[in-house]
């Protein structure tokens, strides 16, 4: 099975503010998958910390 396109909705203050499309040609079970996931999550984590520091988002 190969996941080609995934989309997510972003929520800010409990409102949908955007749609994020992610495309990939990497097959499930590929040895690189965990490393690519970690890289993506590190970037998202840094972005969320910056937004939280500006007071634009709050913890649940």
C-alpha positions in Angstrom: 0.0 0.0 0.0 1.3 3.4 -0.9 -0.1 6.6 0.7 0.1 9.3 -2.0 -1.8 12.3 -0.7 -3.0 13.1 2.9 -4.7 16.3 4.0 -5.2 17.9 7.4 -7.2 20.7 8.8 -5.6 23.2 11.1 -7.5 24.5 14.1 -6.9 27.9 15.7 -9.2 29.0 18.5 -11.4 26.0 17.7 -12.0 27.2 14.1 -10.7 25.6 10.9 -8.2 28.0 9.4 -6.7 26.0 6.6 -6.3 22.8 4.7 -2.8 21.2 4.5 -2.1 18.7 1.7 0.8 16.4 2.1 2.0 14.3 -0.8 4.4 11.4 -0.8 5.6 8.5 -2.9 7.1 6.7 0.0 5.6 3.3 0.6 4.4 2.2 4.0 7.0 0.1 5.8 9.9 1.9 4.0 12.9 2.1 6.3 13.1 5.9 5.9 9.5 6.4 7.1 10.4 6.8 10.8 13.2 9.3 10.1 11.0 11.4 7.8 8.3 11.4 10.4 10.7 12.7 13.1 12.0 15.4 10.8 8.4 16.6 10.1 7.4 16.5 13.7 10.5 18.5 14.8 9.6 21.3 12.4 5.9 21.2 13.5 7.0 21.3 17.1 9.2 24.3 16.6 6.4 26.1 14.7 3.9 25.4 17.4 6.3 26.6 20.2 6.8 29.9 18.3 3.0 30.4 17.9 2.4 29.6 21.5 5.1 32.0 22.7 3.2 34.8 20.7 0.0 33.8 22.5 -1.8 32.7 19.3 -2.5 29.2 20.5 -3.0 27.6 24.0 -2.5 24.2 25.4 -5.5 21.9 25.6 
